């Protein structure tokens, strides 16, 4: 009997399962690709913003440096009033240090569009619309006749609820206190697009420039180098262009040359001279056209938004941009750059054969 019991115990030890092994947690799934993403340049902006306003059903929010009473902007104002009439909630924040914004805010509020001015302590330099918190339109285009009718401008339209929700949170924080740096704005990064706001601009840009291997093409309204502050963020960005040129990257810059703004001419002339000495190829736009765009193309990526390369943009102002690597969008922006490059006023050394469009 004892032998039989011993046999049963041994049998139980063999067949009774031990503790289940720990399961390796499944990796987080990769984020789904963004919805519609497209470049919106120059005269494409006005019809598109009117279409997006007309398609909104619940709410429209905007952060704008300017809301000028020009015929083109009146079309936007009338579209916002029509949205309000069909039950859409409309709110907007405008920069307080633009004189005509006070008049515009007063009229918009009379129409029922909840509008207020931002804090005097910090410039609101954004050019941003959010529609139903699932579509956004942002970039360099101000709500002024010149911007809509004449300027060179770059923007992006994105239809994606994750991007829309991010900029909705950003809007809410600036609406509550536009002087305080937003606290809940960790970037949203999808396979082909990433959000960039406020103090995120410099680290994102310097990483982008330092990683450039074949081309760095920049269109910038204002690019300011200040010798009194050698380690400043805009200085480091401008120096990064020269460093890239020295390592063999095709670096080209288009800057604005104004027929009325001597301040921007002085800043851009000084930067152009500095860049030329480092091998960067620089061209100015036509004097009768304001190139207000803010576009950076590095290899197969592009950043589009509201930020110039200056101290205020990098370190102080409220600014909003997007980093995009959607192939079709980058190809569109490449063609846009080359059209301006070919029209520009030559300065410095000749450019090499144009960098091939991706996929060709």
Helices and strands as residue ranges (DSSP letters): H 2-15, E 36-41, H 44-54, E 59-64, H 71-85, E 89-94, H 99-110, E 114-117, E 127-131, E 135-139, H 145-149, E 154-159, H 161-176, E 189-190, E 193-197, H 200-210, E 215-220, H 233-246, E 250-255, H 262-277, E 281-284, E 294-298, E 301-305, H 311-315, E 320-324, H 327-343, E 345-347
